[in-house]
């Protein structure tokens, strides 16, 4: 678990540096920061990715199976 946390903290650090660079260039915008700890945030992110992929697959299957005849 510690290795996963280290990787997530490193990625957040890189993101923070990128945001600071954007602020220095005057290109900052509204920021939405997650107020969750790393592991639950990772789990919810992976679940949303799986849901998105299932939704995409269902849409493709729907249009392949139920397309209107020409």
N, C-alpha and C positions, 0 to 999 in steps of 0.2 A: 504494500500500500504506500509506503514511503516513496518508492520510486515514481509511482503515478503522481503523487502530490508534488514531488520535485519537478516533474515535467510540466504539470499544470501551472506551477508558480513561475517557471521559466517562461512559458508562453504568455502568461499575464504580464510579466516584466517586459517582454518584447512589445506587447501591445501598448503598454503604458509609455514606453519610449517613443513609439510611433505616434501616439496621440500628442505627446509633448512636442514633437517635431512639427506636427500639423498646427498646433497652437502657436508656435513661434513663427510659422509662415502666414498666420492669419487665416487659416482654412478650417478652424475648428467649427464644430456644429454641436447640436444638442447631444449630450452623452447619456446613455442609459447603462448604468453599472449594475451588474448582478450583485445582490446582497446575500447570496447563498454561499455556503462553503463549497469547496472545489468538487468533491466526489458527488454530492447530489446534483450539482449543476452539470457534471459530465453525464450522469445517468439520464437526466431529463433531456439533455441535448441529443444523446444517442437514441432515446425513445422517439423524439420528434423526427430524427432522421429516418428511423425505421417507418414511422407513420407516413412520412412524405413519400418514401419509396413504394410502400404499399398502395398509396393513393395514386401514384403515377402508374404503377402496374395495373391497377384496376381500371383506370381510364383507358389504357392501351388495349386491354382485353375487351372492354366494353365496345370500343370503336371497331375492333377487329371482328368480333362476333356478331354485333348487332348493327353493322353498317347497312345503310339503305341500298337496295338493288338499283342499279343504273337504268 
